[in-house]
Amino acid sequence: MKKGSIGRFLRFSKGWFLFSKVIFFYLRLFYRKIEVEGTENIPKHCPIIFAPNHQNALMDPLVVLYGNRMQTTFLARADVFKVPILRDFFHWLKMLPVFRLRDGAENLQNNDLSFNMAVEVLENRGSVGIFPEATHTNLRRLLPIKKGIPRLAFLAESKNDFSLGIKIVPVGIHYSNYENMHSTVHLRFGEPISVAQFKEEFHSNQQKAMLLLRDEISRRISHLAINIREANQYETIYRISDLFAKPLKNALRQKESSPKSEFDSQLAISRLMLCEDHPQIQSKKPIVEQAEAFINILNETKIHSLPIGIKPRFLTILYQKIVLILLSPLYLYGFINHLPNNLLLQRLLKKFDDRQFHSSIKFVWGLAVVPLFFVLQGVLVMVFTGNIVVVLAYLASLPVMVLFSKIYGHRFSLFLSALRLMHLRWLQADIHKRLVAGFNAVLDGLILSFRKP
């Protein structure tokens, strides 16, 4: 990209603004709920660098843009810019390429142009977004922070004698499910870091200043996102924080029900089991041991979720079964009408080994391809019926059935888990008693740790 094109990154783009309205509308349909917290921490009237954790490919910058409502210039991996049409589109979206060693050592010098353009954005009190981990991960873990943000921040400030007042805003993104539509997202903006506070360290030792700023960014993000560092305990800590977030809230009589409250519970449980913010480390070991024992029982019984508690009631399961049976014709209608679309999508997804791209592909597919299927299906119905009222009613039903099918499938999965628990309770009482005892032991340990004296 030529340097003369910097203007598009500095100007307010009406086209980008209108396009974002469409994207954000569909984003709210794609996810069941997006909850944004901490927007008061976003400074005004000064240059900003947003530093989010990277969990979910293209969805991460979209979620950040949805939350900050700015025309932020994002630095993204260079390989997505290889196709000329996509390159022009990404530039229009105010995205700049960042080359890595895997892109070829000869291309690394091209980063200077991207960084210099990002500096100009900051000099004009704009905002820049960089993923400090430099890659995404499918684990609830913060990868080692790179020096990209410190490099950019100090490059801009040193060029202007530390007069810009750049603020780095750490961002935590949490998805209830990385891949699936109709999951929830919690976005949290943390308190900003002032680059000016590292001025003296930078003048005395630039490398030390970069490391100090990098470590501070890492520390701030780790308080905004679940960060399970222990590889040998990852499954235990992740599953316990996921399974016990709601039971713990209920036991502590926390009535709020939202992605934020559930995320806070998961974050608190994971930090407790990692012995963070708890000086009495030795007293936390029994919880980890109880959790490991409970996870072993879950693996033994092949139970992956606790949808309606550890002791599902017969009448509750019967009610769910009746509802699922009554609604099954609607599900079948939606399944048949979306089958060609879904088959093509699944075929496309199989070409991507990195599953972190799957939700991004589903999002773009739903935005660009699914409407074409709807039009084609509407034309076919018009050919066979010749009735415009029938066609309009049919077209109106298609997007509704997409959402309904997702909800139905999720409910059916929960029903199967509850049914499995009921079978254990009736046919394998000893195993079920061990399961209940393990559940209660973990929950009691968590309650004891979190209940205020």
C-alpha positions, 0 to 999 in steps of 0.5 A: 500500500502506498503511503499516500493512502494514509488519508483513508485511515485518518478521515471519518468514513461515512461508508465504513459507518453505514457498513458497520451498522449492517455488520453490528446488526447481524453481529447481534443476531449471530450472538445471543447476547453481547455484553460490554463493560468498562466503556468509561475506561476508554479515554476521550480526546487522546490517541488510544491503542486497544490491546485485546486478548485474541481468541476468535480470529475475525470475530475479535476485532468485530466485537471490539469495534462493536464495543468501542464504536470507533473507526479503529485501525487494526493491525492484522496478520499479513496473510489475509491481505494476499488476495488483491480484492480482499486487500483493498477491502481490508484497507477500506475497513482500516486494517493494516498488515503485519508480517511475521517471520513465517511470512518470509524474512524478506517481508519483515521490512514492510512492517515499517510502513504499517507501523509508520501509518499507525503512528500517523493515526495516533498523531491525529488522535485516532485509535489503533488496535493490536492483538498483543499475543500476535496469534489466537488460541483455542484455550482460555489462556493468555499467550506470551505478550509480544513487543508490538504495542510497546514498539508502536507506542514508544515509536509514536511518543519518542517521535513527538517528545512524549507529548501525544499522551497515548493511552493503552486500553487493555481489553478482555474478550470472553466467548461462552462458545468459540464456534457456535452461533447463539453463544454469548460474548462478554467484552470488558475494557480495563483501565488505561495505561499511560505510556508517558509514565514510562518516559524516564525508563525509555530514555535511560534504557529503551529495551527495559522500558519495552519489557516493563510496558509489555509486562504491564499490558500482560498483567492488566489483560490477565485480570480481564480474561480467564488465564489458565496458565497451568497446562497440567491442570487446564482441563480440571480448572476450565471444566470446574469454572464452566460447570460451577459458575451458575451453581456457585452464583445460586448458592451465594444468592447472586440473582443477576443472570448475564454473560458478565455475572457468569464470566465473573464467576468463571474468572473467580473460580479459575483464579481461586484454583490457580491460587491467585489473589489468595495468600493461603495457597495451601488451603486451596489444594483440597479444592483442586484435589476434589475437582480432579476427582469429580472430573474423573467421575464425569469422564467415567460416566461420559457426562459433559454438562449439568443442565438442570443440576446434579439430581434431575427430576423425572417430571422436569425431564418428562416436560422437556421431552414433551416440548421437544416432541411437540416442536420437532415438526418445526425443527424438521421444517427448518432442517430441511430448508437449510440443508443445502446451505448447511452441507456447503458450509460444512464442506467449506469448514473442513478445509480449515484445520484451525477451528478458531476460524470457524465462527468467522467463516460462519459469520461471513457465510451468514452475511453474504451467502445465506441471503442468496440461498433465501432468494433462490428458495423464494424464486423456487416457491414462487415458481411452484405456487405462483402466490406472492403471499406464500412466498413472503411468508416462506421468506419470513420464516427462513431466518426465524427457523435458523435461530429456532434450529440453533436453540432447539439443537442446544436444548436437545443436547441438554435434554440428552445430558439430563437423561443420562443423569437420570439413567445413572440415578436409576440404574447405576445408583452407586456411581450416581451417589459418587457423582453427587458427593463429588459435586457437593464436595467441590461446591461446598469448597467453593462456597467456603472460599467465596462466602464473606465472613 
